[in-house]
Amino acid sequence: QVQLVESGGGLVQPGGSLTLSCAASGSRFSGMGWHRQAPGEERELVARINTGGSTTYGDSVLGRFTISRDNAKNTVYLQMNSLKSEDTAVYYCYANEVSSIGSVERYWGQGTQVTVSS
């Protein structure tokens, strides 16, 4: 069973920075990424990255957030800069595990709270 362990959330002032980490157990992953969900809002894509390092960002974080991954450690990171109050949300990481027969299954982390407030 794949498990994803997130860390790095917390309280930060507007304009500050945080780095989230997500380590996945298991052996082989294709896409990895982060979504977030604010109270009363739908879950939205923050950023994703494939094994080759190609990235996609949500419009609201483009230019402020950077996603990266360490394939040897099955770990994905999210560097968040210039944080705004509207970035306040629970952040969820995911990892797409690729089986020996090529099927793909997505697993989610438990979520980590990020609060941007003065």
N, C-alpha and C positions, 0 to 999 in steps of 0.2 A: 504494500500500500504506500503510495507516494504521500509524503508530508511536506508541507511548505511552512517554514518558520520565518516570520517577519520580525523586524526590529527597527528601531530608529524613530518611531513616532514621538510626538510630544507637543508641548506648548512653545510657540515661538512668536516673537513680535513681528508686526508687519515690516517687510523689507529684509527679514532675516533669512536664514538658510537651514535646511535639514537634509540629512541623507537617510533614505530608507534602504534596508537590505532584506533580501528574501532568499533563503537557502532551501533548495529542494533535495529531498532524498530521492534515490532512484538512479537510473543509469544513462538514459538518453532523452534529451529534450530538444524539441524544435523551437517554436516560438515561446517567448516569455514576456511578461509585461505587467503593467499596473492599471487598474481601474480605481475609481473612487466613487463614493456615494455620500452626498450631503443629506441632512434631514429633509424629508419631503421631496427629494429629487430622485431621478432615476440614476442608476449606475452608469458612469461614462468612462470611455477610454481616456487614460492619461498618456500612456506611452507603451510601445511594444518594440521588441527587438528580436531578430531571428539569429540563427547560429552564425551567419556570416557577418553579423553586425549591422545590418540594415535596420533603420529605425523609422517609426511613425509616431507623431505626437498629436494630441488633441489641440485644437486651435487655441484654447484658452491658456495653454502652458508653453506653447511654442516660443523658443528663445529664452525661457526661464528655467525649464527643467531639462535634465540630461539623463537618459537611460543608458546603462552599460551592463555588461555581463561578463562573468568569469566562467567559461565553459568547463574548465577543469574542476571547478568547485560547484557547478550547477547553481550558481548564485547570480541574482539580478539585483541591480542597484538603481536607485532613483535619487539623483542629486537635484534638490529643489532650491532655487535661488529667488530672490526678490519676491518672497511670499506675500500674498495678499489675503485679506480676510475671506474672500470668496474661495480660497483654496482649502478652507476648513472642511474636513470630510473624513470618513473612514476610508483608508487606502487598502486595497486588496491586491495582492500579487497573484499571478497565475503562471502555470507552466504546462506546456503541452508535451506529454510523454509519448514517445514513439515506441511501439512494441516491436518485437522481433519479426512480426509479419507485416509491419508497416502501418498498423492502425494507430490512430492518435486519440488520446483522451486528455481532457483538460482538468487540471486540479487547481484548487484555490486555497490561498492562505486564509488565516482566521480574521485578518483585518487588523490594522493599526490606526489609532486615532491621531490625526494631525489637526491642531487647533492654532489658528493664527489670530492673535489678539494682543492688544496693548494693555 
